[in-house]
């Protein structure tokens, strides 16, 4: 039951994060880099939930992300539906491996993972578009557009952590760090 | 990892591959469904954003307001005068057209729309508007303002649509340059290339094209078989900023006439009147 409540809460948070992202303006002085909340929330879930729940969350997050950002033009899709699911599954697998350390109190793993996943996700998107268009290129703008969102995610992830810490007692009944794990083994 | 987990991961990946094999029409329909689902939240978010913006804009000093008022009065007088001249010109133009038996210039049926959000996607230049198929919109319809071309619709849901801006690299428009025989394909520039992010490139011009900064660029209106392309002929796109001859062709850099990063109200061309 607790796991179901935790999973649904996170799913709802991811849904609203996608909508909030629509209204967050790009940071002009950083070449228009944007703030992404979804990979950060997903990483938290992947670090806290059991394997099958992480997998289900990867499917849900990837599917919604693709629907939100898919660009269908002239009868072709640059990044097909389903691609993000695969990426989030791999993020989930990686995060799940770090779960023992995270539940043991290493909260900064979420900061690190959020930054990495956000930037890797954007870099992979960029590479796929490059393959579809005129080949790979790289410049300062692309670097900012890939790495700055990772930096934003790293800065924002402690806030997510703190919020869940405050909410944890209502779901789990106690506030110790290991309580972040939605279902104790 | 247990065998069951490996099977689960494999099943999810196979599922994702099956999803990715769907046709663009199916993907468009799925995206339209998603847009319809988030539509109430987008509208609420847009309203909140507008109110916050209005609060920010409202914080002006009296001096600023007086200066703005003076400027607006002057502009108003100028516009009235220009309007009168344009009316006379329009009448004369219509007379000449019928006299020369030119095909009557098509008059578009326009649906007004408001931009509710600028897409959070990093790699595409798109916006969402508050009109959908309920108002007669369809995919691949031109979107413009009274100043010029903005883009075209891609995914259309019941009450929301996604508009691909002309500044996106994947938005291709057949274009011609005013006062010359130069024709080419216009598209957005790659990320980080050039100065402004909204600058566009007009490719496949002749190497010896004598283009000057400020020359206007219009849509060409390509005819595909019995139907015309997405963009009708004669819509202003922007003005030439610079021109360079390349080994095989000429390329002009074009600045859009519409400020794509601040435009709020647009029209969708849903057909001829």
Interface residues (C-beta under 8 A of the other chain):
Chain A: X16 X18 X19 X20 X21 X22 X23 X24 X25 X31 X32 X33 X34 X36 X51 X52 X55 X58 X59 X62 X63 X64 X67 X68 X69 X70 X71 X72 X73 X74 X75 X76 X77 X78 X80 X81 X82 X83 X85 X86 X89 X93 X122 X125 X126 X129 X133 X134 X137 X139 X140 X141 X142 X145 X149
Chain B: X1 X5 X8 X9 X12 X13 X15 X16 X17 X18 X19 X20 X21 X22 X24 X27 X28 X30 X31 X34 X38 X41 X42 X45 X46 X48 X49 X117 X118 X119 X120 X121 X122 X123 X124 X126 X128 X139 X154 X155 X164 X169 X170 X171 X172 X190 X191 X192 X193 X197
